Amino acid sequence: MALSYPVSAPRKTHHVLVGQGHQLEIEEHGSGDGLPVIICHGGPGGGLSRFECAHFNPEHYRILLFSQRGCGNSTPHSCEHNTLEHLIGDLECIRRHLGIGRWVVCGESFGATLAMVYALRHREHVSALMLWASFFASQQDYDWCLGKSGAGAQFYPEYYRQFNPQNQPTSALIEGFHQQLFSDSEPTQLKAAKAWVVWEETLCCGTAPSIKLLEPAALINRAQLQLHYFKHQFFLRDNMLMDHAKEFAGLPVWMVHGRHDLVCSYARAQAFATAAQAQLDIFEGLGHSLADEVYCQAQCRATDHMYLKLKRQQCKD
């Protein structure tokens, strides 16, 4: 098995109209005759990344990347008509546009949230789930990454004081950032966006990053999309995914999670995996940075094993 696979330019690019004025950018990589896999990026607002192709054997998989509503090269960059229900509908639009009956659905972080909810709604079109650094979108998860008693605040108290100088509870912190990011003042928006993205990157990378390379408009758009979803609890009933975890039993589910993930709690992933009867690969000393070499190798092993598992299943059927 390869440690990682080559990344190249897309075989095909699509621009699909999905309604309400939104158009999605989609790239196809790998083999046109391969096992179809759709990759849901994180964020919200992360946009597609060709780096994700490195986790999939291009001779075995038909790899589909897309930028979700409001980000990347999908247009417009807007939070209007942008909810989890819209994103689920967009996945169905992509599937029908490409003429795919069933596909593997892969997601990282918030992308895992989207993948899980999609699988609950459209189980008949999902052959397997592959989930990296899964986010379960409940109050417990918001407190884990944003709360004053959360993991990040305890690991990086000096950075957390800059992020939440008034030591507000999670809900008030989210509301305050939302108000600033959607104010009429661009300087206010940019200041809030910088603070939000610095905290996000600190949790992912372990140190306060430089964000000078990001254009102000890109910073604001990224932060606005995330706060839009946090403000509305990701458009899910609290703890919904955990409450429905047992419904995933019987569906091949492979998860990879770092024990030291400060964005997405390992304990939550373990509880979900147990209820869903999912394969869970745990990595000591790893956090939320999916670019880590060990993490990348684990993802490659998982996709290789899943391909063999699904091919054996096809032979039996």
N, C-alpha and C positions, 0 to 999 in steps of 0.2 A: 504493500500500500504506500502511496506517495505521501510525503510530509505536507505538501501543498501542490496545487495544480496551477498551470499557467493562466495568466489573465491576458486577454487580447481585446481588440475592438469587437463590437457586436456584429453578429451575422446579419441581423435585421434590426431596424428601429421602427416602432409604431407610435403614432399619436392618435389616441382614442378619445372621442367625445363621450363623456359619461353623464351629461346632464347638468342643469343649473349653470351652464356656461363654463364648466370645468373640462379641461383636456389633459389627459395623462400621457407622460412619456414612458415608453416601454422599450426595453432592449432584450434581444434574444442572443444567448451565447450557447456554446456547447454544440451538441448534435441535434439536428432537426428531427431525428428519429429516436432521440433518447427519452428517458423517463422524465416527464415534465415536472419541474419544480418552480414554484413562485416564491420569491424572497421578499418578505415584508420588512422594510428597514425600521430602525428605531426613531426616537424623537419624542413626540411627533416633530416632523420638520427636518429629519436627517437627510432625506433625499437618497436616491439610489447610489450605491457604491460598487464599482466593478471589482473591488477587492473581495467582495463576497463570492465571486466566481472561483477564487482560489480554494474554496472548501469542497468543490464538486468536480468529479472526474468529467471532463468535457466530452469524453467518448461514451459515457453512460447516461448523462443527464442533458435534457433540454432546459437550459437555465434561463429563467425569466426574471429580469429586474424591472422595477418600476418606481417612480417617484409618486408618493401619495399626494392627494389634493393639497394645493397651497405651497408646494416646495419643489426644490430641484428645478428641472426644466418643464415640470407640469405647470399649467397656467389656469387661472390667475393665482398670484400669491395672496390668498385671501382666506379668512376664517369663516366667511359667509358660505352657507350650505356645506359645512365641513364638520361632520360628526362621525362617530363610530359607525352608525348605520349607513352613512354615505360611503364610508370606506369599504364596508362589507359589500354593498351594492356595486362598488367599483371593481372589486375582485371578480364578481360574477360577470360584469361587463367584459373584463379582460378575458376570462375563461371562454365566454361565448364567442368573442371576437376572434380568438385564436383556434377555435374549434376543438377544445380540450374537454374530454369527458370527466376524467379524474386526474388529480395532480397531488404531488407532495406539497404541503404548505409549510414554509420555513419562516421563522421570525426571530428577531433579536430584540430584547428589551421591550419597548412598546410594540414593536413588530410582533413579538410573541403574544402580547395581549390580543392584537388584531387577529393573528392566526388562530388562537384558541376560540375566540368568539365566532369567527367565520366557520370553524369546524363544527361548533355546536349548531349553527343555523343551517349548514349545508354539508352535513356528514356524508351524504351520498356522492359528493364530488371530491372527497378527500381520501387519498389512499394512505397517507401517513402525515404525522406532524413532526417537525424538527425545531426545537426551541432552545435558543441560546440566551442565558442571562434573563430569565423570564420575569416580567413585571405583571402583577396580578391586580393592580388598579383598585385597591381598597384603602380605607382610611389608615389601616395598619401599615400599608406600603408607603403612603404619603408621609406618615410620621417617621418611617424608617429613614427616608432620604432627606426630608426637609425639616423634621421636628427638632425642637430644642433638646430633646432627650434621645434623638435618633442616632443612628450609627455614625453618620458624617459629623454631627455636632460633637460627638464624643472623641472621634479620631482627630478632628481638625478644629478644635475649639477656637483657635486664633482666627482662622478663616471664617468660621461660622459667625463670629461676632461682627465681622464686616458684612456678611450676607444678611444677618438678622440683628441689627444693632439694638432694636427695641425688645428683643427676646420675645417676640410675639408667638402665640400658638400657631400651629400649622395653618388652620383655616384663615386666620387673620393675615398671616404672611402671604398666602396665595392671593387673597383679595387685594392686598396692598400692591403687590407686583402687577396684578391684572389691571388695576386702576391706572398705574403709572404707564404701563406698556400700551394702553389704549387711550391715553390722554391726547389732547390736541397739540401738545408740545413735543417736537421731535427731540430736543435735548433731554427732556424728561424720559422719553421712550428709550433713547440710546443709553442713558445712565443706568436705567433699570435692566435693560437687555444685557449690558456688560456685567452687572452684578450677578444676574441669573446664570449666564453662560459660564462665568468664572467658577461659580459654585458647582455647576453641573460637571465641568471639566475637572475640577478638583476631586470630586467623588470618583470620576472615571479613571483619572491618571495619577492621582496621589499627590500632586503639587498644584499650586496656583499657576495656571498657564498664561502664556502671552496670547492675547486675542487680537493683536495689532494687524494680523494678516487678513482678518475677516472684514469685509466691507460693512459699513454701518447698516445699510439696508438689509443685508443678509443676517446680521446679528439680531436686528429688530424682528425680522420675519420669523426666525427660528424661535426666539423667546415668546413672541406673540402666539404662535401655534401651540407651544407647550402650555402656556398659561391658559389659553382657551380651553384646552382639554382638562387641565387640573381644576380650573374654575368650575367645570361641569362634571367633575368626578368621572371623567372619561366616558360620560354618557352611559354609565353602568350602575345598576343597583349595588350597594356596598357588599363586598365579599361574594359577588355573583359567581365568579369563576371557581372559587373554592367550593361553593355550595353545589356546583354542578360537576365537580371533578370526577366523580364516579361514572359519569356518562361517557367519559373518554375510554373506559375500559373496553378492550377489544379492538381499539384502533391503535396501530403501531405509533408510539410516541417516544421520541428520543430527546433527552434534555442534557445540556451541558451547563454547568454553573460553577462559578468560583466561590469557595467558602467565605472569602473576604470581600465579597461584593457589597459596596456601600450604597449602591443605587437600588439593587433588587435583592431582597433578603434571601439568603440560602435556606433558612428554616421554612420559609413559605414555599420555596421550590421543592424541598424535601417532602413537606406535607402534601402538596399537590401530586407529586410523583407517586407517593404511596397510595393515595386514593384512586389515581388514574391508572395504576399498574403500569407506569411508564418506566423506561430505562433512564436512569439518572447517573451521569458521569460527574463526579465531584472532584474539584481540583484545589488542593491546599495552597494557600499563599497567593491565590489569584483573585483579582477583583473584577471590575466591570469592563476593563479594557480588552475588547475582543481582538485587538491587533497583536496581543501577546503571542509569541511563537508557540508556546505550549498549548494555549487555547486553540490556535489555528490548527495544530496537529490533531487535537481532540475532535474538532469539528470535521476534519477530513476523515478520520477513522469512523466517526458516526455516520457520515454520508455514504462511505464505502459499505459499511455493514448494512445500512438501510437498503441500499440498492440490491445487495445480495438477498436480503430478507424478502423484499417485494418481488424480485424475480422468481425466487423459489415459490412464493405464494401464487404467482401467475401460472407457474407450471402445474401446481396442484389444482388450480381452478380450470 
